[in-house]
Amino acid sequence: MDKPEFFLTPGYGQRLYDLLHYSQAVKIGNRVEISGQGGWNDELQIPESLEEEIEQAFRNVERTLAAAGAGWQHVVHVNSYHVGGFPPEVNATMARLYRQYMPDHAPIWTQLGVEALGLPTMRIEIRVTAILP
């Protein structure tokens, strides 16, 4: 079995590691798994707009995948966790960003409504699995 390699996203990854002692990504062989990524900036602040929060979460997924040598083109599975249900702008924004970040394939996707996430102001968290060629 391949030895796991753990990665921290530059910026907020080190901060979360220091605060909570967890890594942002792990690579085992050609498989990359990432921790759930919120729509935070490097200071762990969340935008007021839900659409901007979702957009930032996608950018954070991209940053975290890059730290492990992967990208959105390698993503095969997405889990998204949502506080506050699924108002129309949630699915519209998610679909728009899927088409933007993964124009050549559509991953499998599981959406879950949850009561709360890791930071009190978070409304979305995205976790992905990527397979490298």
C-alpha positions, 0 to 999 in steps of 0.5 A, spaced: 500 500 500 502 507 498 504 511 504 499 517 505 502 524 504 498 530 507 498 537 505 496 544 507 493 549 503 497 555 503 494 560 507 488 558 511 491 551 511 496 552 516 492 556 520 487 550 521 492 545 522 495 550 528 488 551 531 485 544 530 490 539 528 488 537 521 490 537 514 487 539 508 488 534 503 491 527 503 494 523 497 494 515 497 497 513 490 493 516 485 487 518 489 486 525 492 481 526 498 480 533 501 477 536 507 471 540 506 472 547 504 468 553 506 467 559 503 472 563 507 478 567 506 485 566 509 483 569 515 477 564 515 472 570 514 466 568 510 462 573 505 455 575 506 453 573 500 451 566 499 453 566 492 460 569 493 461 564 499 460 558 494 464 561 489 470 562 494 469 555 496 470 552 489 476 557 489 478 553 496 477 546 493 482 548 487 487 551 492 487 545 496 487 540 490 493 544 487 497 543 494 496 535 493 498 536 485 491 535 482 485 540 479 478 540 478 479 536 472 481 530 476 475 530 480 470 524 480 466 525 486 463 532 490 459 532 497 456 539 498 454 540 505 448 546 506 446 550 512 439 553 510 436 548 505 437 549 498 434 555 495 434 556 488 440 560 487 444 554 491 443 549 485 444 555 480 450 557 483 453 550 484 451 548 476 454 554 473 461 553 477 461 545 475 460 547 468 466 553 469 471 548 473 469 542 470 467 543 462 469 536 460 466 532 465 460 531 470 462 528 477 458 524 481 455 529 487 451 528 493 448 534 497 446 534 504 442 539 508 445 540 515 444 544 521 451 547 522 458 547 519 465 548 523 464 556 523 458 559 525 457 563 519 458 558 514 453 556 509 456 551 505 462 546 505 465 542 499 469 536 499 471 532 493 475 526 491 480 526 485 483 521 481 490 522 478 492 519 471 
